[in-house]
Amino acid sequence: MSTLRFKALETLPFKDFRRDNSVEVPVKLSELFCQNVFSEETMREYLTKEAFQSILDAMKKGTKIQRHIADQVAVAMKDWAMSKGVTHYTHWFQPLTGTTAEKHDSFFTPIEGGRAIERFSGNLLIQQEPDASSFPNGGIRNTFEARGYTAWDPTSPAFIMGTTLCIPSIFISYTGETLDYKAPLLRALNAVDEAATNVMQYFDKNVTKVTPTLGWEQEYFLVDSALYQSRPDLVLTGKTLLGHSPAKGQQLDDHYFGSIPTRVMNFMKELEIECMKLGIPVTTRHNEVAPNQFELAPMFEEVNVAVDHNSLLMDVMARIAHRHHFHILFHEKPFAGVNGSGKHNNWSLATDTGENLLSPGKNPKKNLQFLTFFVNTIKAVHEYADLLRASIASASNDHRLGANEAPPAIISVFIGSQLFRVLEELEKVTEGKLSPDEKTDLKLNVVGKIPEILLDNTDRNRTSPFAFTGNKFEIRAVGSAANCAESMTVMNTIAAKQLMDFKKEVDALIETGLKKDEAIFNVLREYIKQCKNIMFEGDGYSDDWAKEAKKRGLNNLKTTPEALKQEMDKKFLDLYEEIGVFTHREVEARNEIKLEKYSTVIDIEARVLSDIARNHIIPSALNYQNRLIENVKGLKEIFGDKEFKSLAKEQMSLITSISENVSKIKLGVEDLIKAREAAKAVSDSQKQAESYCNKVKPLFDVIREASDDLEMMVDDELWPMTKYREMLFTK
């Protein structure tokens, strides 16, 4: 291919790619908020008092909606949506593909006499029947068994996208098993609500509901659409499989928090307008560390709504990026040598009385409440660290974990040295009844001073996968392409289980004659002793920590197959079944889906790399080598042997190097094809994934190294894969 890749903007049909696509915010963003959402305010306007109260009870108390109420809600939704130009509706759901799904149906209904009306009933609102045969099911059902159901989730508000009313829904099979991310998340949220509310009766009997909250931080890359299309590996795999690094990447740290490029700012403005209309409360935007990497983040929301909003946001981002001639990359590591992208999940618990349970109060009683939920969270992670690790495992996230921008695969908890010292003081609590002096010391000098400690404890540990950051825990290891629901399902499941166990232990001690506070202190003391091995304040990237973690008995599950193997531990299977989040069969099916997806992703990358190496790199290299050979022949004709050897030395060296690297690529591709075929022939999903991980992936490096060597030699005019990051980054 003779056309320079950096001339792609001229050769592709878009002549004005780099022209600023100006965006003006029409009004205050607050005035746009929830404009396209069937929000509480809208429901109050369109629903009867009875229907409105029924929806509120379903949202806040989980009560069922009667059929006649559903009919009223359906009519109101239709009338509201049609007033905004909507013609269709869809049950919007999140299958295990990792993306959202929707099947649009029209309100249009023919009636007798050649007439038609717009109709939408409670039956259609509550349930749809999309074809489920082509969605991942992990062996739960045969492909010829196509029936599946989507069911309305009234706890997440309906919204409008274009001319379609979107109704957030769960997705289940004909036999009742879950086939999506939302249904198990709702179960986990119900479980932690009940468990945390029961524990809160020790502190405040007015609390009747505890709601888990989530604040996600979405990182992403933007690249020119034309340049994206010029890279078959980006188009087909979401990442660059080869290409040498530019001289300047992120070494100078000049992109992070720098001024936002104009084109990107216009994209962000339009994105924020759409987010406001859809009720997504985005408040933060900035440049991230790597060139052309950015981040946005919203206000905290209830977990279920926050998860829906993140999935919706990723879809909206891709659409708006296209309008600005960008392509958006959510892959965790699209470029080697610069930071990848994560999606930090900030998790906490909030009561219906307005308290954040991971925030200390102004008095010892509130701080004991804080310590109870703080220590129980650490204990939950300690007991189920490998399950949390499995929840963020994917082929793409494997590239990022442990690099300089992401925490390692070893799950540890960072709480800060000052809080760590508080826990050490609590560890010294006397077993059984406390003396008056000890009670006073605990309340005044230990528990009472926690707010002051947190006031100054503002530092962060970016190398920790699970860090306390003042009034929440931050799960830093979640990948940018992930659905937040998976890690949130695990987090809330393990928190529910731990709080249930805590309540039983405290009640048992109270029955022996201990006072409530004494019982709580005694249980927390034991938890602190048991959890000390997972608490780590140092550098998670260091080799010393890997060695220390091994001594402490913490697993270092570096790859997805290793992590997913742990997920099938009977301890975890029984946990899900006990809490009512998954049956054994559902966990096994999801594990199968994730393993198959891992193997498929590696298989696709191997095929793309083989194709590029054989059909792009080698022909270009040989073309350049032929030009060198012609040059050498010409030099030999013009000059004598003595001068010729000196003048053609560099060319001869290049000719030799090209032949050697072409040979390495050819052999590497042949070995890669054989390894792929061998891995694909393995029937057991776990063993197949391990084969792709251990035998297929290492061969990528052989081909990459030889390709990179050739790229340094081959002239740009003959090289279809030029310096990829210099091309892709927008200034």
JOGI-V540783 format. One record per backbone hydrogen bond with DSSP energy under -0.5 kcal/mol. NH is the residue of the N-H (numbers start at 1). CO is the residue of the C=O. E is the energy in kcal/mol with one decimal. If there is no record, write none. Layout:
NH;CO;E
NH;CO;E
This chain:
7;4;-1.7
8;5;-1.8
10;7;-1.3
11;7;-1.9
12;8;-2.4
15;13;-0.9
17;14;-0.6
19;16;-1.4
22;20;-1.1
26;24;-0.6
31;28;-1.1
32;28;-0.7
32;29;-1.2
33;29;-0.9
34;276;-2.9
35;32;-2.1
36;277;-3.0
37;34;-1.6
38;158;-2.8
39;37;-2.3
43;39;-3.2
44;40;-2.5
45;41;-1.2
46;42;-2.2
47;43;-3.0
52;48;-2.9
53;49;-2.3
54;50;-2.0
55;51;-2.2
56;52;-2.3
57;53;-2.5
58;54;-1.9
59;55;-2.4
60;56;-2.7
61;57;-2.6
62;57;-0.8
62;58;-0.6
63;57;-1.2
66;64;-0.5
70;66;-2.2
71;67;-1.9
72;68;-1.5
73;69;-2.6
74;70;-2.6
75;71;-2.1
76;72;-2.2
77;73;-2.9
78;74;-2.5
79;75;-2.7
80;76;-2.6
81;77;-2.9
82;78;-3.0
83;79;-1.5
84;81;-1.4
85;82;-1.8
86;81;-2.0
87;163;-2.4
88;163;-1.9
89;105;-2.9
90;165;-2.5
91;103;-0.5
92;90;-0.8
92;167;-1.6
93;91;-0.6
93;101;-2.2
95;93;-0.5
96;179;-0.9
98;95;-1.3
101;93;-2.6
105;89;-2.7
107;87;-2.2
109;117;-2.9
111;115;-3.1
114;111;-0.5
115;111;-0.8
115;112;-0.5
117;109;-2.7
119;107;-3.0
119;117;-0.5
125;121;-1.9
126;122;-2.7
127;123;-1.9
128;150;-2.1
132;146;-4.0
135;132;-1.1
140;137;-1.4
145;142;-1.5
146;144;-1.2
148;130;-0.8
149;172;-3.0
150;128;-2.1
151;170;-1.8
152;126;-2.1
153;168;-2.8
154;152;-0.7
156;153;-1.6
159;166;-2.3
160;36;-2.3
161;164;-2.5
164;161;-1.7
165;88;-2.7
166;159;-3.7
166;164;-0.6
167;90;-2.7
167;165;-0.5
168;166;-0.6
169;92;-2.3
170;151;-2.7
172;149;-2.8
173;177;-2.9
174;147;-1.2
176;173;-1.7
179;171;-2.7
181;94;-1.9
185;181;-1.1
186;182;-2.5
187;183;-1.8
188;184;-2.4
189;185;-2.5
190;186;-2.1
191;187;-2.0
192;188;-2.4
193;189;-1.9
194;190;-2.2
195;191;-2.4
196;192;-2.7
197;193;-2.3
198;194;-1.9
199;195;-1.8
200;196;-2.2
201;197;-0.6
201;198;-0.9
202;199;-1.9
203;200;-1.3
204;200;-3.6
207;204;-1.5
211;350;-3.8
212;210;-0.5
213;348;-2.6
214;301;-2.8
215;346;-2.1
217;344;-1.4
218;296;-2.4
219;217;-0.6
219;342;-1.6
220;294;-2.2
221;329;-2.0
222;292;-1.9
223;327;-2.1
224;728;-0.7
225;325;-2.3
228;224;-2.5
229;225;-2.4
230;226;-0.9
231;228;-1.7
232;230;-0.6
235;231;-2.2
236;232;-2.2
237;233;-2.2
238;233;-0.6
238;234;-1.6
239;233;-0.8
240;334;-2.9
241;239;-0.6
249;247;-0.6
253;250;-1.6
257;287;-1.6
258;255;-2.5
265;261;-2.8
266;262;-2.3
267;263;-1.7
268;264;-2.8
269;265;-2.6
270;266;-2.1
271;267;-2.4
272;268;-2.7
273;269;-2.0
274;270;-2.2
275;271;-2.6
276;272;-2.5
277;273;-2.0
278;274;-1.7
279;276;-1.5
280;275;-2.8
281;279;-0.8
282;280;-2.3
283;297;-2.7
284;297;-2.3
286;295;-1.8
288;293;-3.3
293;290;-1.9
294;220;-3.1
295;286;-2.1
296;218;-2.0
297;284;-1.6
298;216;-0.8
299;281;-1.9
301;214;-2.0
303;212;-2.2
306;302;-2.8
307;303;-2.8
308;304;-2.1
309;305;-2.8
310;306;-2.1
311;307;-2.2
312;308;-2.6
313;309;-2.7
314;310;-2.1
315;311;-1.3
316;312;-2.5
317;313;-3.3
318;314;-1.6
319;315;-1.7
320;316;-2.6
321;317;-2.6
322;318;-1.6
323;319;-1.3
324;320;-1.1
324;321;-0.7
325;322;-1.7
326;321;-3.1
327;223;-2.8
329;221;-2.5
330;328;-0.5
334;331;-0.7
338;335;-0.8
341;332;-1.6
343;478;-2.5
344;217;-0.6
345;475;-2.3
346;215;-2.0
346;344;-0.7
347;345;-0.7
347;473;-3.3
348;213;-1.7
350;211;-2.5
351;355;-2.4
352;209;-1.8
354;351;-1.6
357;349;-2.9
357;355;-0.7
359;356;-1.8
367;363;-1.9
368;364;-2.2
369;365;-1.8
370;366;-2.4
371;367;-2.8
372;368;-2.1
373;369;-1.8
374;370;-2.6
375;371;-3.0
376;372;-1.8
377;373;-1.6
378;374;-1.8
379;375;-2.5
380;376;-2.3
381;377;-2.2
382;378;-2.4
383;379;-2.4
384;380;-1.8
385;382;-0.6
388;384;-1.9
389;385;-2.3
390;386;-2.1
391;387;-1.4
392;388;-0.6
392;389;-1.1
393;390;-1.3
398;394;-1.6
399;396;-0.9
400;397;-1.0
401;397;-2.3
402;407;-1.9
403;400;-2.3
406;403;-1.4
408;463;-0.8
411;409;-0.6
411;555;-0.5
412;410;-0.6
413;534;-3.0
414;466;-2.2
420;416;-2.1
421;417;-1.8
422;418;-1.5
423;419;-2.2
424;420;-1.9
425;421;-1.9
426;422;-2.1
427;423;-1.8
428;424;-0.5
428;425;-1.1
429;426;-1.6
439;435;-2.5
440;436;-2.3
441;437;-2.7
442;438;-2.7
443;439;-2.5
444;440;-2.8
445;441;-1.9
446;441;-0.9
446;442;-0.9
447;442;-3.4
448;442;-0.6
448;443;-1.0
450;447;-1.4
453;449;-1.9
454;450;-2.7
455;451;-1.7
456;452;-1.1
456;453;-0.6
457;453;-1.4
458;456;-2.0
462;460;-0.6
464;461;-1.6
466;412;-0.8
467;474;-2.2
468;414;-3.2
469;467;-0.5
469;472;-2.6
473;347;-2.5
474;467;-3.5
475;345;-3.3
475;473;-0.6
476;465;-1.6
476;474;-1.1
477;465;-0.8
478;475;-0.6
480;341;-1.5
482;479;-1.1
484;482;-0.6
486;483;-1.5
487;483;-0.6
488;484;-2.2
489;485;-2.6
490;486;-1.8
491;487;-2.8
492;488;-2.3
493;489;-1.8
494;490;-2.8
495;491;-1.8
496;492;-2.0
497;493;-2.3
498;494;-2.3
499;495;-2.5
500;496;-2.1
501;497;-2.2
502;498;-2.6
503;499;-2.3
504;500;-1.8
505;501;-2.2
506;502;-2.7
507;503;-2.5
508;504;-2.0
509;505;-1.8
510;506;-2.3
511;507;-2.0
512;508;-0.7
512;509;-0.6
513;510;-1.6
514;509;-1.6
519;515;-2.8
520;516;-2.5
521;517;-2.7
522;518;-2.4
523;519;-2.2
524;520;-2.7
525;521;-2.4
526;522;-1.6
527;523;-2.1
528;524;-2.5
529;525;-1.9
530;526;-2.1
531;527;-1.8
532;528;-0.9
532;529;-0.5
534;531;-1.9
535;531;-0.7
535;532;-0.7
536;413;-2.3
536;534;-0.5
540;538;-0.7
542;539;-1.2
546;542;-1.3
547;543;-2.0
548;544;-2.7
549;545;-3.4
550;546;-1.6
551;547;-1.7
552;548;-1.9
553;549;-0.5
553;550;-1.0
554;549;-2.8
557;409;-0.6
557;555;-0.6
558;556;-1.4
563;559;-2.2
564;560;-3.1
565;561;-1.5
566;562;-1.1
567;563;-1.0
568;564;-0.5
568;565;-1.0
569;566;-2.1
572;569;-0.9
573;569;-2.1
574;570;-2.9
575;571;-1.5
576;572;-2.2
577;573;-1.9
578;574;-2.7
579;575;-2.5
580;576;-1.3
581;576;-2.2
582;576;-0.7
587;583;-2.1
588;584;-2.6
589;585;-2.2
590;586;-2.3
591;587;-2.5
592;588;-2.1
593;589;-2.2
594;590;-2.4
595;591;-2.2
596;592;-2.6
597;593;-2.5
598;594;-2.3
599;595;-2.4
600;596;-2.5
601;597;-2.6
602;598;-2.1
603;599;-2.4
604;600;-2.6
605;601;-2.3
606;602;-2.4
607;603;-2.2
608;604;-2.6
609;605;-2.7
610;606;-2.3
611;607;-2.2
612;608;-2.7
613;609;-2.6
614;610;-2.4
615;611;-2.8
616;612;-1.8
617;612;-2.5
618;613;-2.1
620;616;-1.6
621;617;-2.8
622;618;-2.7
623;619;-2.2
624;620;-2.1
625;621;-2.5
626;622;-2.5
627;623;-1.6
628;624;-2.0
629;625;-2.5
630;626;-2.3
631;627;-2.1
632;628;-2.6
633;629;-2.5
634;630;-2.1
635;631;-2.2
636;632;-2.2
637;633;-1.8
638;634;-1.9
639;635;-2.9
644;640;-3.2
645;641;-2.2
646;642;-1.2
647;643;-2.9
648;644;-2.6
649;646;-0.7
652;648;-2.6
653;649;-2.0
654;650;-2.4
655;651;-2.5
656;652;-2.3
657;653;-2.6
658;654;-2.8
659;655;-2.0
660;656;-2.4
661;657;-2.6
662;658;-2.7
663;659;-2.1
664;660;-2.1
665;661;-2.6
666;662;-2.5
667;663;-2.6
668;664;-2.7
669;665;-3.0
670;666;-2.1
671;667;-2.5
672;668;-2.3
673;669;-2.6
674;670;-2.0
675;671;-2.5
676;672;-2.5
677;673;-2.5
678;674;-2.3
679;675;-2.4
680;676;-2.9
681;677;-1.3
682;679;-1.3
688;684;-2.7
689;685;-2.4
690;686;-2.1
691;687;-2.2
692;688;-2.4
693;689;-2.3
694;690;-3.0
695;691;-2.5
696;691;-1.2
697;692;-2.4
699;696;-1.2
700;696;-0.6
700;697;-1.6
701;697;-0.7
701;698;-0.5
702;698;-0.7
703;699;-1.6
704;700;-2.8
705;701;-2.7
706;702;-1.7
707;703;-2.4
708;704;-3.1
709;705;-2.0
710;706;-1.9
711;707;-2.5
712;708;-1.6
713;709;-0.5
713;710;-1.5
714;710;-2.6
718;715;-1.5
719;716;-1.4
720;718;-0.7
724;722;-0.8
727;723;-1.5
728;724;-2.1
729;725;-2.1
